[in-house]
Amino acid sequence: MTKMILSGSLILLALLPVQANEQPPVVPEPVAAVWQEHEMLFQYQDFTTMFSCLGLKSKVKKILVELGAREDVSVRTYGCAASIFEPTPFVNLKLRFSTLQLAAPQAGSFAVDGIWEDVQLANNRPRYISRGDCRLVELIRQDVLPAFAHGEVKDRTTCIPHRLDGSSPNLRVKVLRPAS
């Protein structure tokens, strides 16, 4: 009986996760930040992946929030060559969004807590990004990312014109996002 209890206890111990060598998760330190508003025109042109005006508007809004823009992002289409539901190689957007920037010491009561976080825009990361978004990720990095306070950028995006196979969006960037 004692052997049975002892062997049962050993089995339970073997099933428990080893915690002696595990490090606690690192929680990023909040930094003082302020919201800065941006307005820009965003022009998408690609013959490999075509978006409807409405489809690109929705996707760009999601990407801006993923990168840390405040939730009240405004994305408007203009000059759509086709109906807003019909895919077209040319889509023009007017973007209005706010991003966190590091606060100056005199920011005082306008400062909010921000944290530096890694964000990835790659196939299925987040789930709404696919291989067909390769050119879109390139344009976001080139035209929109400079509006965000960001650190290290790892861009391994490979786009092959007129082909989806072999194309791979893969952008990793450390951005200043609102603390939850």
N, C-alpha and C positions, 0 to 999 in steps of 0.2 A: 504494500500500500504506500509506504514512504517513497519507494522507488518510482511509483506511478505519479505521485504528486510532484516529486523532484523533476522527473523528466517532462511533465506537463508544464512546470514553471520554466524550464529551460527552453521549451518550444515557444512559450509566450514571450520570453526575453528575446529570442531570436527574431520574432516577428516585429518587435518594437524598433522604430527607427533609431539609428545610432546618432546621438545628439552630442556626445562629448567633443567631437571635432568640428561640428557644424558651427558656422558663424551666423549670428543673427543677421537678418536682412538689413542692408544699409538704407536708411531713410534719408532722402535728400534734405539738406538744410534749406529752409525757406529764405529767400532773399527779397529785399524791398524792390518793388517794381511799380511802374505806372503804365496806364493804358495810353497808347498813341494811335490816333486814327489815320488810316491810309485810304486813298482813292487811286485807282489805276485802271487803265484799259488793258484787257487781256485778249490777245488774238490767238486763236487756235487754228492751225492749218496743218492738215495731214491727209494723205491719200491712202494710208494703210488702215487707219481706224477713223471712221466718220461718226460723229455724234449728232444727235438732234440738238437744237438750241436748248430745249428744256432738259435733255439728258446731261449735257455738259454743265449747265447751270447747277443742277443738283449735285453732280460729282465734285465740282470745284468747291462748292459750299462745304461739303463733307470734309474735303482735304484741308481747307482753311481751318476748320474747327479742330481737326486732328493735329494740325501743326501748332495749335494753341491760340487761335483767334477767338475773340469773345463770341458768344453764341448769337449775337445780333447781327451776324454777317448779312450784307445785302449784295446780291448778285443779280444783275439785270442783263438781259440779252438785248442786242441792237443790231440792226442791219442783217438779219438772218435772210439768207438767199432763198431758203425754202420755208415751208410751214414750220412752226416750232416743234413739231413732232417728227419731221422728216430728216433723216441723216444727211449731213452735208459736210464737205471737207473744210469749210470755212465757218467758224463761229466766233463772234465778237461778244465779249462780256465787259460790263462795267462793274468793278469790284469796289465795295466800301466795307472795310473791316478794321477792327482794332486789335493791336498786338501788345503784349507786354514788353517793356523796355526797362532796363535797370534804372532804378530811381536815383536821382541826385539826393545828397543829404538833406537839402531843403524841401524835399517833396512833402514831408510831414503827413497830414491827414489824407492826402491823395494817394499815398502808397498802399499797395496791396501785396499780399504774399504771393510770390512766384517760386517755382521750382524748376531746376534744369532736368529735363527728361529726354531720353532717347526715343525718337519716332522713326518708324520705318515705313516707306512707301515701296512695296514690292508685291509680287504676285500673291494675292490672297492675304496681304498684310497692309492695311486692314482688309477685311474680306471683300470689299467692293473694288479693289484694285486688281486688274488682270494684265496679262501680257499685252493686250491691245491698248493699254494705257501708257505704253512706253514713251511715246512722244509727249503726252500730257505731263508725265513726271519730269521729263527733260525741261519742258517750258515752265513748270512750277518752280523748279530749282533755279532756272536762269532768270525768270522775270518776277516771281512772287517771293521766294525765300529771302531775298535781301531785306524785305520789310520786317522780318521777324528777328528778334534777338536770338542768335544761334551761335553755337560753338562748332565743334568738329563736324565736318561733312565727309561722309564716305559715299561716294557716288560710283556704283558699279553697274549703272544702267547701260544696257547695250540695245540699241534700236537698229533694226535692219529695215530700210525703206521698202515698202510694198510687200513685206513678209512678216507674219506673226511668229512662225517657227524661228527660233534663234533670238528673238527679241525678248528682253527681260528688264522690266523696270526694277531697280534696286537702289533706293536712296535711303541712307541712314543719316540722321542729323540730330544733334543735341540742341533742343529749343527750350526757351523760357516759356513755361505754361503756367496757367493759374493753379495755385495749390488748392486741393479739394477741400 
